[in-house]
Amino acid sequence: MPQRLTRPHRDDLLIAAAGLVFGLALWSMDLYTKGQGHDVAESEPLVLLALAVMCVAVALRRSANVWVVLVATAALVLDLWAGSLLATLLLYTDVVYAAVLYGSVRLSRTVVRVSVFATAGVTALAFALLQQPSAVLLGAVFGFLTVAPATTGLLVRGHRDTAAAERLRAERTALRAEQTALLAEMDRAQAVTAERARMARELHDVVANHLSAIALHATAAQSLEDAEATGQALVVIRENSVQGLTEMRRLIGILREAGADGAPAAVATLDGLASLVKQARVNGSPGGLRFTLEDTHAGGAALPSPVDLAAYRTVQESLTNAVKHAAPGEVAVRVARQDGVLLVEVASALGERAAPGVPGSGAGLVGMRERLALLGGAFEAGPQDGRWMVRAVFPLDEGE
């Protein structure tokens, strides 16, 4: 498909104008490169015509059309036949150079090949006609007009294409760097959000149990007139305050001494279930609660640390909720390992409480669901057969 003409570039117009002025100066001084055997005076109009056509070709050289090269070649032939001005020859070399530099890949390769073959052909023809060593000089001149500018244009084009490819590669590298930085920032934001959620769950599980007990016994102490019962309530309040402060200090220490991954070690395990239930008995005594524990998870391979911690926190939060909301009666805790899963169940009585309760925010249930979701387990909490049942199933698959 032929290329469309473009508006001549300012530099091309300046080159054409300079070549025209130089050619007219040579013509006015009768400085021709070839005059023997020709009547230069009669062919002067043809010399000027060849110069004018060559200047037009130079003005349009950046369009790199095939017909521009052909017209320039025809003007060169006319100039050589009519007498030949040096300005016309130099302008032709610029047209060949521009065709290779600005033309399509196909045109560029064609001009280079034709230049080489034409130079070889002219040299061979000169040897055949002249039968003299001077034929080599004629071939060298023709090579200067064709092969030299074509080769120069090819080299400049190669450097230009290499520079463009390097710029494109640099732009792509910068874009990839920006994308990588954006993804890293997104990962950092997600990690911060996940860390905040984890810390919120830990703080809630550690503090809520003791603060709930403190609130219940403080309310009981205010409503009772028995000095002995009030003293017992104050003892429980003090014990829970001390234990709460100890747990807070332990958690803060773990966060400060976290490893390279930023995650604290899972120090709370199901081995401490007996102590947890014992503390619940003390905390739940004002509400008439009785606590039982059935723990059959021991035996077999050790539990994965995330599962061990999450199961412990689930029992702890369930007991805290029972102390705060359960009706008088039995609170049954069951922990068992069966069919490749760890089962945690906490059942408490539904009904009216004799002792005042403590309002809840629902954050405990949300935290338990989040823990189970992170571990790929299942969580249920709600009334079942006249009791409030919390049921959590933790997968024990090592791959998970």
GUBASE-933227 format. One record per atom (N, C-alpha, C): residue in one letter; x negated, y, z negated. Coordinates in steps of 0.05 Angstrom, whole numbers, padded with zeros to 5 digits, always signed. Layout:
N
AXYZ
...
//
This chain:
400
M-00017-00024+00000
M+00000+00000+00000
M-00018+00025+00000
P-00015+00043+00020
P-00033+00066+00021
P-00028+00085-00003
Q-00050+00098-00011
Q-00048+00116-00033
Q-00036+00143-00024
R-00021+00156-00041
R-00010+00182-00035
R-00031+00203-00038
L-00029+00224-00022
L-00047+00246-00023
L-00043+00261-00050
T-00065+00269-00061
T-00064+00285-00085
T-00075+00313-00080
R-00069+00331-00097
R-00079+00358-00094
R-00109+00358-00097
P-00124+00371-00078
P-00153+00371-00080
P-00163+00383-00106
H-00183+00370-00117
H-00195+00379-00142
H-00211+00404-00137
R-00213+00421-00157
R-00227+00446-00154
R-00257+00441-00148
D-00269+00422-00161
D-00297+00416-00155
D-00301+00406-00127
D-00282+00391-00117
D-00284+00381-00089
D-00282+00404-00069
L-00265+00423-00075
L-00262+00447-00057
L-00288+00463-00058
L-00301+00466-00081
L-00326+00480-00083
L-00348+00466-00067
I-00349+00439-00069
I-00369+00424-00054
I-00365+00428-00024
A-00339+00426-00015
A-00333+00429+00013
A-00341+00457+00023
A-00334+00477+00007
A-00341+00505+00015
A-00371+00509+00016
A-00386+00498-00004
A-00415+00501-00003
A-00427+00487+00021
G-00416+00463+00027
G-00426+00449+00051
G-00420+00464+00077
L-00396+00477+00078
L-00389+00492+00102
L-00408+00516+00106
V-00413+00530+00083
V-00431+00553+00085
V-00459+00545+00093
F-00469+00522+00081
F-00495+00512+00088
F-00497+00504+00117
G-00476+00490+00126
G-00476+00482+00154
G-00475+00505+00174
L-00459+00526+00168
L-00458+00549+00185
L-00485+00564+00185
A-00498+00564+00162
A-00525+00577+00161
A-00544+00562+00179
L-00544+00535+00178
L-00562+00519+00196
L-00555+00524+00225
W-00529+00524+00231
W-00520+00529+00259
W-00528+00556+00269
S-00526+00576+00252
S-00533+00603+00261
S-00563+00605+00267
M-00579+00588+00254
M-00608+00589+00259
M-00617+00567+00278
D-00598+00553+00291
D-00604+00532+00310
D-00622+00510+00298
L-00616+00504+00272
L-00631+00483+00259
L-00616+00457+00260
Y-00621+00441+00281
Y-00607+00416+00285
Y-00627+00393+00279
T-00616+00370+00270
T-00634+00348+00265
T-00639+00331+00290
K-00625+00337+00312
K-00628+00322+00336
K-00622+00340+00360
G-00642+00343+00378
G-00637+00361+00401
G-00649+00352+00427
Q-00668+00334+00426
Q-00680+00325+00450
Q-00661+00309+00467
G-00660+00315+00493
G-00643+00300+00512
G-00614+00308+00511
H-00607+00330+00496
H-00580+00339+00495
H-00579+00369+00499
D-00558+00378+00511
D-00554+00407+00514
D-00538+00417+00489
V-00553+00425+00469
V-00542+00433+00443
V-00523+00456+00447
A-00529+00474+00464
A-00512+00498+00467
A-00484+00490+00476
E-00482+00470+00494
E-00456+00462+00504
E-00441+00446+00483
S-00455+00433+00465
S-00442+00416+00445
S-00438+00430+00418
E-00444+00456+00418
E-00441+00470+00393
E-00412+00469+00382
P-00391+00472+00398
P-00364+00469+00387
P-00359+00442+00374
L-00370+00421+00386
L-00366+00394+00374
L-00381+00392+00347
V-00405+00405+00345
V-00420+00404+00320
V-00404+00418+00298
L-00392+00441+00305
L-00376+00456+00286
L-00351+00441+00279
L-00339+00428+00299
L-00315+00412+00294
L-00321+00389+00274
A-00344+00375+00279
A-00351+00353+00261
A-00356+00364+00233
L-00369+00388+00231
L-00373+00400+00204
L-00347+00406+00190
A-00328+00418+00205
A-00302+00425+00193
A-00287+00400+00184
V-00287+00379+00201
V-00272+00355+00193
V-00285+00342+00169
M-00312+00342+00168
M-00326+00331+00145
M-00320+00346+00119
C-00317+00373+00121
C-00310+00389+00098
C-00282+00382+00088
V-00263+00378+00106
V-00236+00370+00098
V-00237+00343+00084
A-00253+00324+00094
A-00255+00298+00082
A-00267+00300+00054
V-00287+00318+00050
V-00299+00322+00024
V-00278+00334+00005
A-00261+00352+00014
A-00241+00364-00003
A-00221+00344-00013
L-00216+00323+00004
L-00197+00302-00004
L-00211+00276-00013
R-00236+00278-00019
R-00252+00253-00026
R-00241+00239-00051
R-00231+00255-00071
R-00222+00242-00096
R-00197+00225-00092
S-00182+00229-00071
S-00159+00212-00065
S-00167+00184-00057
A-00192+00181-00047
A-00204+00155-00040
A-00185+00139-00022
N-00174+00152-00002
N-00158+00137+00018
N-00177+00125+00039
V-00168+00103+00050
V-00184+00090+00071
V-00188+00109+00095
W-00166+00123+00102
W-00167+00140+00126
W-00187+00163+00122
V-00191+00172+00097
V-00210+00194+00092
V-00238+00184+00099
V-00245+00159+00092
V-00271+00148+00099
V-00273+00145+00129
L-00252+00135+00142
L-00253+00131+00171
L-00256+00158+00186
V-00241+00178+00177
V-00244+00204+00190
V-00272+00216+00186
A-00283+00213+00162
A-00310+00222+00157
A-00330+00208+00174
T-00326+00181+00178
T-00345+00166+00195
T-00343+00175+00224
A-00318+00180+00233
A-00315+00190+00261
A-00328+00217+00264
A-00326+00235+00244
A-00339+00261+00245
A-00369+00258+00245
L-00380+00238+00231
L-00409+00233+00231
L-00418+00224+00258
V-00403+00206+00271
V-00411+00197+00298
V-00411+00221+00317
L-00390+00238+00315
L-00389+00261+00333
L-00412+00280+00328
D-00419+00284+00302
D-00441+00302+00295
D-00467+00291+00306
L-00472+00265+00303
L-00497+00253+00313
L-00499+00255+00344
W-00477+00253+00357
W-00477+00254+00386
W-00481+00283+00396
A-00470+00302+00381
A-00470+00330+00390
A-00495+00345+00383
G-00510+00336+00363
G-00534+00350+00356
G-00542+00346+00327
S-00522+00343+00309
S-00526+00336+00281
S-00537+00358+00264
L-00520+00367+00245
L-00529+00385+00225
L-00534+00370+00199
L-00555+00379+00185
L-00562+00366+00160
L-00539+00368+00139
A-00525+00390+00139
A-00503+00393+00121
A-00481+00372+00125
T-00476+00365+00150
T-00455+00345+00156
T-00464+00318+00146
L-00490+00312+00149
L-00500+00286+00140
L-00498+00284+00109
L-00505+00306+00095
L-00504+00305+00066
L-00475+00303+00056
L-00457+00317+00069
L-00429+00315+00061
L-00418+00287+00065
Y-00427+00273+00086
Y-00418+00246+00090
Y-00426+00227+00068
T-00451+00231+00058
T-00460+00214+00035
T-00442+00219+00011
D-00432+00243+00008
D-00415+00249-00015
D-00388+00235-00012
V-00378+00234+00013
V-00353+00219+00018
V-00355+00190+00012
V-00378+00177+00020
V-00382+00149+00015
V-00385+00144-00016
Y-00399+00161-00029
Y-00402+00159-00058
Y-00375+00161-00072
A-00358+00180-00064
A-00332+00184-00077
A-00313+00160-00071
A-00315+00149-00047
A-00298+00126-00040
A-00304+00102-00058
V-00330+00098-00064
V-00337+00076-00082
V-00329+00082-00111
L-00333+00107-00119
L-00329+00115-00147
L-00299+00117-00154
Y-00283+00129-00137
Y-00255+00135-00143
Y-00235+00116-00130
G-00244+00100-00110
G-00226+00083-00096
G-00218+00058-00112
S-00201+00042-00100
S-00193+00017-00113
S-00217-00002-00113
V-00214-00024-00128
V-00236-00043-00129
V-00241-00056-00102
R-00219-00061-00087
R-00222-00072-00060
R-00237-00053-00042
L-00229-00027-00042
L-00242-00008-00025
L-00271-00004-00032
S-00276-00003-00058
S-00304+00000-00067
S-00322-00022-00057
R-00313-00047-00060
R-00329-00070-00051
R-00332-00070-00021
T-00311-00062-00007
T-00312-00062+00022
T-00332-00042+00032
V-00332-00018+00021
V-00350+00003+00030
V-00379-00005+00025
V-00385-00018+00002
V-00412-00027-00003
V-00421-00048+00017
R-00403-00068+00021
R-00411-00089+00040
R-00414-00079+00069
V-00396-00062+00077
V-00398-00051+00105
V-00423-00035+00108
S-00430-00020+00087
S-00454-00003+00088
S-00479-00020+00092
V-00481-00042+00077
V-00504-00060+00079
V-00505-00073+00106
F-00482-00084+00115
F-00482-00097+00141
F-00487-00078+00164
A-00476-00054+00162
A-00479-00034+00183
A-00509-00025+00185
T-00521-00022+00161
T-00549-00014+00161
T-00566-00036+00174
A-00561-00061+00167
A-00576-00083+00179
A-00571-00084+00209
G-00546-00080+00218
G-00539-00081+00246
G-00552-00058+00261
V-00552-00033+00250
V-00565-00011+00264
V-00595-00015+00266
T-00607-00026+00245
T-00636-00031+00246
T-00643-00052+00268
A-00627-00074+00269
A-00632-00094+00289
A-00627-00084+00317
L-00606-00067+00321
L-00601-00056+00347
L-00623-00037+00356
A-00633-00021+00337
A-00655-00003+00344
A-00680-00018+00352
F-00686-00040+00339
F-00709-00056+00347
F-00705-00067+00375
A-00680-00076+00381
A-00675-00088+00407
A-00677-00067+00429
L-00669-00042+00424
L-00669-00022+00445
L-00695-00007+00447
L-00707+00000+00425
L-00732+00015+00425
L-00757-00002+00427
Q-00756-00025+00417
Q-00780-00043+00417
Q-00804-00029+00404
Q-00799-00013+00383
Q-00820+00002+00369
Q-00816+00001+00339
P-00838+00003+00324
P-00835+00003+00295
P-00818+00026+00284
S-00816+00048+00300
S-00800+00070+00291
S-00771+00063+00286
A-00762+00040+00296
A-00735+00031+00292
A-00729+00027+00262
V-00750+00020+00247
V-00747+00017+00218
V-00739+00044+00205
L-00752+00065+00215
L-00745+00092+00205
L-00716+00099+00210
L-00706+00092+00233
L-00678+00097+00239
L-00660+00081+00221
G-00667+00056+00215
G-00651+00040+00197
G-00651+00052+00169
A-00675+00062+00161
A-00677+00074+00134
A-00660+00099+00132
V-00659+00115+00153
V-00642+00139+00152
V-00613+00131+00150
F-00605+00111+00166
F-00577+00102+00164
F-00570+00091+00136
G-00590+00076+00125
G-00585+00066+00098
G-00583+00089+00077
F-00599+00111+00082
F-00596+00134+00064
F-00568+00146+00066
L-00557+00146+00089
L-00530+00157+00092
L-00508+00140+00082
T-00512+00113+00080
T-00490+00095+00073
T-00496+00079+00048
V-00517+00063+00049
V-00523+00044+00027
V-00530+00059+00001
A-00546+00080+00002
A-00555+00094-00022
A-00531+00107-00037
P-00514+00123-00023
P-00491+00134-00039
P-00471+00113-00048
A-00468+00091-00032
A-00449+00070-00040
A-00460+00056-00065
T-00486+00050-00066
T-00498+00037-00089
T-00497+00055-00114
T-00502+00081-00110
T-00501+00100-00132
T-00473+00101-00143
G-00453+00103-00126
G-00425+00103-00135
G-00417+00078-00150
L-00428+00055-00140
L-00422+00030-00154
L-00433+00030-00182
L-00458+00040-00185
L-00470+00040-00212
L-00456+00059-00231
V-00449+00083-00220
V-00434+00102-00237
V-00407+00091-00245
R-00394+00078-00226
R-00367+00066-00232
R-00370+00045-00254
G-00391+00028-00252
G-00395+00008-00272
G-00399+00020-00300
H-00415+00041-00301
H-00419+00054-00327
H-00393+00067-00337
R-00378+00079-00319
R-00353+00091-00327
R-00333+00070-00337
D-00331+00048-00323
D-00313+00027-00332
D-00322+00015-00359
T-00348+00012-00362
T-00358+00002-00388
T-00351+00021-00411
A-00355+00047-00406
A-00349+00067-00426
A-00319+00067-00433
A-00302+00064-00412
A-00273+00063-00417
A-00266+00038-00433
A-00278+00016-00426
A-00273-00009-00441
A-00281-00006-00470
E-00304+00007-00475
E-00314+00011-00502
E-00295+00029-00518
R-00285+00050-00505
R-00266+00068-00518
R-00240+00053-00525
L-00231+00037-00506
L-00207+00021-00511
L-00211+00001-00534
R-00235-00012-00534
R-00241-00030-00556
R-00242-00016-00583
A-00254+00008-00583
A-00256+00024-00607
A-00228+00032-00617
E-00211+00039-00598
E-00183+00047-00606
E-00168+00023-00617
R-00172-00001-00605
R-00159-00025-00615
R-00170-00032-00642
T-00196-00029-00646
T-00208-00035-00672
T-00197-00017-00693
A-00195+00009-00686
A-00184+00028-00705
A-00155+00022-00712
L-00140+00013-00691
L-00112+00006-00696
L-00110-00018-00714
R-00127-00038-00708
R-00127-00062-00726
R-00135-00055-00754
A-00154-00037-00757
A-00162-00028-00784
A-00139-00015-00798
E-00124+00002-00784
E-00101+00016-00796
E-00080-00005-00804
Q-00075-00024-00786
Q-00055-00045-00792
Q-00064-00062-00817
T-00090-00068-00817
T-00101-00083-00840
T-00098-00068-00866
A-00104-00041-00865
A-00101-00025-00889
A-00072-00023-00897
L-00054-00021-00878
L-00025-00020-00884
L-00016-00046-00897
L-00024-00069-00886
L-00017-00094-00897
L-00029-00098-00925
A-00054-00089-00929
A-00066-00090-00955
A-00051-00073-00975
E-00042-00050-00967
E-00027-00033-00985
E+00000-00046-00992
M+00013-00058-00972
M+00038-00072-00977
M+00034-00095-00996
D+00012-00110-00992
D+00006-00133-01010
D+00001-00122-01038
R-00013-00100-01040
R-00019-00089-01067
R+00007-00080-01081
A+00024-00067-01065
A+00050-00058-01077
A+00066-00082-01086
Q+00067-00103-01070
Q+00082-00127-01078
Q+00070-00140-01102
A+00043-00140-01103
A+00029-00152-01126
A+00035-00136-01152
V+00035-00109-01149
V+00041-00093-01172
V+00070-00097-01182
T+00088-00099-01163
T+00116-00104-01170
T+00120-00131-01184
A+00107-00151-01172
A+00108-00178-01185
A+00096-00178-01212
E+00073-00164-01216
E+00060-00163-01242
E+00077-00149-01262
R+00091-00127-01254
R+00108-00113-01272
R+00131-00131-01281
A+00143-00146-01261
A+00165-00164-01268
A+00155-00185-01288
R+00131-00196-01283
R+00121-00217-01301
R+00116-00206-01329
M+00104-00182-01330
M+00099-00170-01356
M+00125-00164-01371
A+00146-00156-01355
A+00172-00150-01368
A+00183-00176-01380
R+00181-00198-01365
R+00192-00223-01376
R+00176-00232-01401
E+00149-00229-01400
E+00134-00237-01423
E+00140-00220-01448
L+00142-00193-01444
L+00148-00176-01466
L+00176-00181-01478
H+00195-00186-01460
H+00222-00192-01469
H+00222-00218-01485
D+00210-00239-01474
D+00211-00265-01488
D+00196-00264-01515
V+00174-00249-01516
V+00158-00248-01541
V+00172-00231-01562
V+00183-00208-01554
V+00193-00189-01574
V+00222-00194-01581
A+00238-00202-01561
A+00267-00204-01566
A+00274-00223-01589
N+00260-00246-01591
N+00266-00265-01611
N+00263-00253-01639
H+00241-00240-01644
H+00235-00229-01670
H+00253-00204-01676
L+00257-00187-01656
L+00274-00164-01661
L+00303-00171-01666
S+00312-00192-01652
S+00340-00201-01657
S+00343-00211-01685
A+00323-00227-01695
A+00325-00237-01722
A+00324-00213-01742
I+00307-00194-01736
I+00305-00171-01754
I+00332-00156-01755
A+00345-00152-01732
A+00370-00138-01731
A+00392-00153-01746
L+00393-00180-01742
L+00413-00196-01755
L+00410-00195-01786
H+00386-00199-01796
H+00382-00199-01825
H+00384-00172-01837
A+00376-00151-01822
A+00380-00124-01832
A+00410-00118-01835
T+00426-00127-01816
T+00455-00122-01818
T+00466-00138-01842
A+00456-00163-01845
A+00466-00179-01868
A+00458-00166-01894
A+00434-00156-01896
A+00424-00144-01921
A+00441-00119-01928
Q+00450-00104-01907
Q+00466-00081-01912
Q+00494-00088-01922
S+00505-00111-01913
S+00532-00118-01919
S+00535-00135-01945
L+00513-00147-01954
L+00514-00164-01978
L+00507-00148-02003
E+00521-00155-02025
E+00516-00142-02050
E+00499-00160-02069
D+00493-00184-02059
D+00477-00203-02074
D+00448-00195-02072
A+00435-00189-02094
A+00407-00181-02093
A+00389-00203-02083
E+00395-00228-02091
E+00378-00250-02082
E+00380-00254-02052
A+00404-00253-02041
A+00408-00256-02012
A+00395-00233-01997
T+00397-00209-02009
T+00384-00186-01996
T+00354-00189-01996
G+00343-00200-02018
G+00314-00204-02019
G+00306-00225-01998
Q+00321-00246-01995
Q+00315-00266-01975
Q+00315-00254-01947
A+00336-00237-01942
A+00338-00224-01915
A+00314-00207-01910
L+00305-00192-01931
L+00281-00175-01927
L+00256-00191-01922
V+00255-00215-01935
V+00232-00233-01930
V+00231-00241-01901
V+00255-00249-01891
V+00256-00257-01862
V+00249-00234-01844
I+00259-00210-01851
I+00253-00187-01835
I+00223-00182-01834
R+00210-00184-01857
R+00181-00180-01858
R+00167-00201-01842
E+00175-00226-01845
E+00161-00247-01830
E+00164-00243-01800
N+00188-00236-01791
N+00191-00232-01762
N+00176-00207-01753
S+00175-00186-01769
S+00160-00162-01762
S+00130-00169-01758
V+00119-00184-01777
V+00091-00192-01776
V+00086-00210-01751
Q+00104-00230-01748
Q+00100-00248-01725
Q+00103-00232-01698
G+00122-00214-01697
G+00126-00198-01673
G+00101-00181-01667
L+00089-00169-01687
L+00065-00153-01683
L+00042-00172-01674
T+00041-00195-01686
T+00020-00214-01678
T+00023-00223-01649
E+00047-00229-01641
E+00052-00237-01613
E+00046-00214-01594
M+00053-00189-01602
M+00047-00166-01585
M+00017-00162-01582
R+00002-00165-01604
R-00027-00162-01602
R-00039-00184-01585
R-00029-00209-01588
R-00039-00231-01572
R-00034-00226-01542
L-00010-00216-01536
L-00003-00211-01508
L-00020-00189-01496
I-00024-00168-01512
I-00041-00146-01502
I-00070-00155-01498
G-00080-00172-01516
G-00106-00183-01513
G-00109-00200-01489
I-00089-00216-01483
I-00089-00233-01459
I-00090-00216-01434
L-00074-00194-01433
L-00073-00177-01410
L-00100-00163-01406
R-00113-00155-01428
R-00139-00142-01426
R-00161-00161-01417
E-00159-00186-01425
E-00180-00206-01419
E-00172-00224-01396
A-00153-00215-01379
A-00145-00231-01356
A-00168-00236-01337
G-00166-00258-01324
G-00188-00266-01306
G-00187-00250-01280
A-00203-00259-01260
A-00205-00245-01235
A-00179-00243-01221
D-00161-00262-01225
D-00135-00262-01211
D-00115-00244-01225
G-00122-00233-01248
G-00104-00215-01262
G-00082-00228-01277
A-00081-00255-01278
A-00059-00269-01292
A-00068-00279-01319
P-00053-00273-01340
P-00061-00283-01367
P-00059-00313-01369
A-00074-00324-01387
A-00073-00353-01392
A-00046-00360-01405
A-00037-00384-01399
A-00011-00394-01411
A-00018-00407-01438
V-00017-00391-01460
V-00024-00401-01486
V+00000-00414-01500
A+00024-00404-01494
A+00048-00416-01506
A+00056-00441-01490
T+00058-00463-01505
T+00065-00489-01492
T+00087-00503-01507
L+00097-00524-01495
L+00118-00540-01508
L+00108-00555-01533
D+00082-00555-01537
D+00072-00567-01562
D+00081-00551-01587
G+00089-00526-01582
G+00098-00510-01604
G+00128-00509-01607
L+00142-00529-01596
L+00172-00529-01598
L+00181-00532-01627
A+00168-00549-01642
A+00177-00553-01670
A+00176-00527-01686
S+00154-00512-01683
S+00152-00487-01697
S+00173-00467-01687
L+00178-00468-01661
L+00198-00450-01650
L+00226-00455-01662
V+00233-00481-01663
V+00259-00488-01674
V+00260-00482-01704
K+00238-00486-01718
K+00237-00480-01747
K+00242-00451-01752
Q+00230-00434-01735
Q+00234-00405-01738
Q+00263-00398-01732
A+00275-00412-01712
A+00303-00406-01705
A+00322-00413-01728
R+00315-00434-01743
R+00332-00442-01766
R+00332-00419-01786
V+00309-00408-01791
V+00308-00386-01810
V+00324-00362-01800
N+00319-00355-01774
N+00333-00332-01763
N+00363-00335-01760
G+00372-00360-01755
G+00400-00365-01751
G+00416-00372-01775
S+00403-00372-01799
S+00417-00380-01823
S+00441-00361-01830
P+00439-00335-01825
P+00462-00318-01832
P+00486-00324-01815
G+00483-00335-01791
G+00505-00341-01773
G+00515-00369-01776
G+00506-00384-01795
G+00515-00412-01799
G+00507-00431-01777
L+00483-00427-01766
L+00474-00444-01744
L+00456-00466-01755
R+00459-00490-01742
R+00442-00513-01748
R+00427-00520-01722
F+00402-00525-01724
F+00386-00530-01700
F+00375-00559-01700
T+00377-00572-01677
T+00366-00599-01674
T+00348-00599-01649
L+00328-00616-01650
L+00309-00617-01628
L+00305-00646-01619
E+00308-00651-01593
E+00303-00677-01581
E+00282-00673-01559
D+00257-00680-01566
D+00235-00675-01547
D+00222-00701-01539
T+00226-00709-01514
T+00215-00734-01504
T+00198-00729-01479
H+00187-00704-01476
H+00171-00698-01452
H+00143-00709-01454
A+00134-00716-01479
A+00106-00725-01482
A+00103-00752-01468
G+00078-00758-01461
G+00072-00783-01447
G+00069-00777-01417
G+00050-00790-01405
G+00045-00785-01377
G+00025-00762-01373
A+00024-00753-01348
A+00005-00732-01342
A+00013-00706-01355
A-00008-00689-01360
A-00002-00663-01373
A+00014-00646-01354
L+00031-00629-01366
L+00048-00612-01350
L+00031-00590-01337
P+00038-00581-01313
P+00025-00558-01301
P+00028-00534-01320
S+00008-00518-01322
S+00008-00495-01340
S+00032-00476-01335
P+00038-00469-01310
P+00061-00451-01306
P+00087-00463-01315
V+00091-00490-01311
V+00115-00503-01319
V+00116-00504-01350
D+00094-00510-01363
D+00093-00512-01392
D+00101-00485-01404
L+00089-00463-01394
L+00096-00437-01405
L+00125-00429-01399
A+00134-00434-01374
A+00161-00426-01367
A+00182-00442-01383
A+00177-00468-01388
A+00195-00484-01404
A+00196-00474-01433
Y+00173-00468-01444
Y+00172-00457-01471
Y+00188-00431-01473
R+00184-00412-01454
R+00198-00387-01454
R+00228-00391-01450
T+00236-00411-01435
T+00264-00416-01431
T+00277-00425-01457
V+00264-00443-01472
V+00275-00452-01498
V+00275-00428-01517
Q+00254-00412-01517
Q+00252-00389-01535
Q+00275-00370-01530
E+00279-00363-01505
E+00301-00343-01499
E+00328-00355-01505
S+00332-00381-01499
S+00358-00394-01505
S+00364-00394-01535
L+00343-00399-01551
L+00347-00398-01580
L+00353-00370-01590
T+00339-00350-01578
T+00344-00322-01585
T+00373-00315-01579
N+00383-00323-01556
N+00411-00317-01548
N+00430-00331-01567
A+00423-00356-01575
A+00441-00370-01594
A+00442-00356-01621
V+00419-00347-01630
V+00419-00332-01656
V+00435-00307-01654
K+00435-00294-01631
K+00449-00269-01628
K+00479-00272-01623
H+00487-00294-01608
H+00514-00295-01599
H+00530-00320-01606
A+00516-00342-01614
A+00530-00368-01617
A+00548-00367-01642
A+00570-00383-01640
A+00588-00387-01663
A+00575-00407-01683
P+00584-00407-01708
P+00572-00426-01727
P+00575-00455-01717
G+00554-00470-01721
G+00554-00498-01711
G+00526-00506-01703
E+00525-00527-01688
E+00500-00539-01680
E+00489-00527-01654
V+00463-00522-01654
V+00449-00513-01630
V+00429-00536-01623
A+00435-00550-01602
A+00419-00574-01594
A+00399-00567-01572
V+00374-00573-01577
V+00353-00569-01558
V+00343-00596-01548
R+00342-00599-01522
R+00333-00625-01510
R+00313-00619-01488
V+00290-00632-01490
V+00269-00629-01470
V+00261-00657-01463
A+00263-00664-01437
A+00257-00691-01428
A+00244-00690-01400
R+00227-00711-01395
R+00215-00714-01369
R+00228-00738-01356
Q+00239-00734-01332
Q+00253-00756-01318
Q+00253-00751-01288
D+00248-00772-01273
D+00250-00772-01243
D+00234-00749-01231
G+00210-00744-01241
G+00193-00724-01229
G+00200-00696-01236
V+00217-00691-01255
V+00224-00664-01263
V+00223-00662-01293
L+00222-00637-01303
L+00223-00631-01332
L+00250-00618-01337
L+00266-00631-01354
L+00293-00621-01360
L+00294-00607-01387
V+00304-00583-01387
V+00308-00567-01412
V+00337-00560-01415
E+00349-00568-01438
E+00377-00562-01443
E+00380-00550-01471
V+00395-00529-01474
V+00401-00517-01500
V+00431-00512-01501
A+00445-00525-01519
A+00474-00523-01521
A+00481-00511-01548
S+00499-00492-01548
S+00508-00479-01573
S+00538-00476-01572
A+00550-00472-01596
A+00579-00470-01599
A+00590-00444-01589
L+00614-00445-01578
L+00628-00421-01569
L+00650-00414-01590
G+00655-00389-01594
G+00676-00381-01613
G+00669-00355-01627
E+00685-00349-01648
E+00680-00325-01663
E+00657-00329-01683
R+00642-00308-01687
R+00619-00309-01706
R+00628-00298-01733
A+00619-00310-01754
A+00625-00300-01781
A+00607-00276-01787
A+00582-00278-01779
A+00562-00257-01783
A+00563-00238-01759
P+00556-00212-01763
P+00555-00194-01741
P+00534-00202-01720
G+00541-00198-01695
G+00523-00205-01673
G+00506-00181-01665
V+00489-00186-01645
V+00471-00166-01634
V+00477-00163-01605
P+00483-00139-01595
P+00489-00136-01567
P+00466-00143-01549
G+00472-00155-01526
G+00451-00163-01508
G+00453-00147-01481
S+00431-00147-01466
S+00430-00132-01441
S+00431-00151-01417
G+00429-00177-01421
G+00429-00196-01399
G+00402-00200-01386
A+00381-00185-01396
A+00355-00188-01384
A+00343-00216-01389
G+00351-00229-01411
G+00340-00256-01417
G+00348-00276-01395
L+00374-00276-01388
L+00383-00294-01367
L+00369-00288-01340
V+00366-00262-01334
V+00353-00254-01309
V+00324-00264-01309
G+00310-00261-01332
G+00282-00270-01334
G+00280-00300-01330
M+00299-00316-01342
M+00298-00345-01339
M+00303-00353-01310
R+00322-00340-01297
R+00327-00347-01269
R+00302-00340-01252
E+00289-00318-01257
E+00265-00311-01242
E+00243-00331-01246
R+00239-00340-01270
R+00218-00360-01275
R+00224-00386-01259
L+00249-00395-01261
L+00256-00419-01246
L+00253-00416-01216
A+00261-00392-01206
A+00259-00387-01177
A+00230-00387-01168
L+00212-00376-01184
L+00184-00376-01177
L+00172-00403-01176
L+00182-00422-01192
L+00172-00449-01193
L+00188-00468-01176
G+00208-00458-01162
G+00224-00475-01145
G+00243-00493-01160
G+00251-00485-01184
G+00269-00502-01200
G+00298-00493-01198
A+00315-00504-01215
A+00343-00497-01215
A+00351-00488-01243
F+00369-00469-01245
F+00377-00457-01270
F+00407-00454-01271
E+00419-00462-01293
E+00448-00458-01297
E+00452-00449-01326
A+00471-00430-01329
A+00478-00421-01356
A+00508-00413-01356
G+00523-00424-01375
G+00552-00418-01376
G+00567-00438-01394
P+00592-00433-01398
P+00608-00451-01415
P+00612-00478-01402
Q+00610-00499-01418
Q+00613-00526-01408
Q+00623-00544-01431
D+00647-00555-01428
D+00659-00572-01448
D+00660-00559-01476
G+00669-00534-01476
G+00672-00519-01501
G+00647-00510-01514
R+00625-00512-01500
R+00599-00503-01511
R+00585-00485-01490
W+00567-00469-01499
W+00550-00453-01480
W+00525-00469-01474
M+00522-00476-01448
M+00501-00493-01440
M+00481-00478-01423
V+00455-00480-01430
V+00433-00471-01413
V+00418-00495-01403
R+00416-00498-01377
R+00403-00521-01365
R+00382-00512-01344
A+00358-00520-01348
A+00336-00513-01329
A+00321-00538-01321
V+00317-00541-01295
V+00303-00564-01283
V+00277-00554-01270
F+00254-00563-01279
F+00228-00555-01269
F+00216-00578-01252
P+00209-00573-01227
P+00196-00594-01211
P+00168-00598-01221
L+00159-00623-01221
L+00132-00630-01230
L+00114-00639-01208
D+00122-00634-01183
D+00106-00642-01159
D+00081-00625-01159
E+00057-00637-01159
E+00032-00623-01159
E+00029-00605-01135
G+00039-00614-01111
G+00037-00598-01087
G+00052-00572-01090
E+00076-00573-01102
E+00091-00549-01107
E+00077-00531-01126
//
